Amino acid sequence: MSEDVDAGGTLLEVRDLRVTFGRRGAWLGSGADRRGSWFLSRADRSGSWFSSRAERRSGQFVAVDGVSLAVAPDEIVGLVGESGSGKTTVARAVVGLVRPESGSVLLDGVPVGPVGRRTTAQQRAAQMVFQDPRSSLSPRMTVAAIIDEAWRTHPSSAPPGDRTAALHRLLDDVGLDASVARHRADELSGGQCQRVSIARALAVRPRLLVCDEAVSALDVSVQAQILRLLVDLRERHHLAMLFISHDLGVVHQIADRIAVMRRGVVVEEGMTADVLGSPRHEYTRGLLDAALELSTAGVQDST
């Protein structure tokens, strides 16, 4: 656990997490996870991401190898790394969609297992906002039906009596007009869909949002709007967040602390200003250099 976090005030703690996929280690809980396993099996054949020859022979891919991190109440922690670094697997383990081979995930100091083995309160406590807002919402359901499904799944979080007013307040909370409630996801923009996804997560009154590349599929201007919304929701609802991204520029705008992942391992962690201002690990410096080059290229292209 990071020295920057007081153990007495930790909401989420990940301890020595190890997750493997392949013939021995895979555990898949959904269609999305199965698609992830298919991708990982393609990586397996290359052999380049295995941590040992023995693992190559066994057909295992080590996605996460001994990761530890912590998130305090009301804190936003950015988990950064390139594609394939293992950050999304950590996110899925936190919400129970992936079962680790070893290590543990704790909420309020209590170990929690896969989603099917969590109590209702534990399931509600940590909610995920996925990368692709359209594919995470049913195209056949209206926004009102999507939110109502969350309340029916967790009835203890549902508002008493007529839910229409509560639905409209929830939509207003994420910057959507009440008229959006009658629309289906395929009738909405990408930014609107992501706001609906956030509203669905908020509907069950979570304490932790796990945002997996939650703005990477959006236009730059919409990204900024969603980032401002998340910061505002943190303040109004006292939310903690684990914010996963490959984009250091995005994480810089929202995170209090940063953990940098490479090949399944956290290589650097600290306060955002410290990590980005004086990176200690060469990999972090490489990410910063790449981000600066992209930023410079964008400026040149616009002139």
Secondary structure, DSSP 4 states (H G I P E B T S, - for coil): --TTS-GGG-SEEEEEEEEEEETTT----SHHHHHHHHHHHHHHHH-TT-SSHHHHHHTEEEEEEEEEEEE-TT-EEEEE--TTSSHHHHHHHHHTSS--SEEEEEETTEEE-SGGGS-HHHHHHEEEE-S-TTTTS-TTSBHHHHHHHHHHHSGGGSPSS--HHHHHHHHHHTT--GGGGGSBGGGS-HHHHHHHHHHHHHTT--SEEEEESTTTTS-HHHHHHHHHHHHHHHHHHT-EEEEEES-HHHHHHH-SEEEEEETTEEEEEEEHHHHHHS--SHHHHHHHHHHHHHHHHHHHHH-
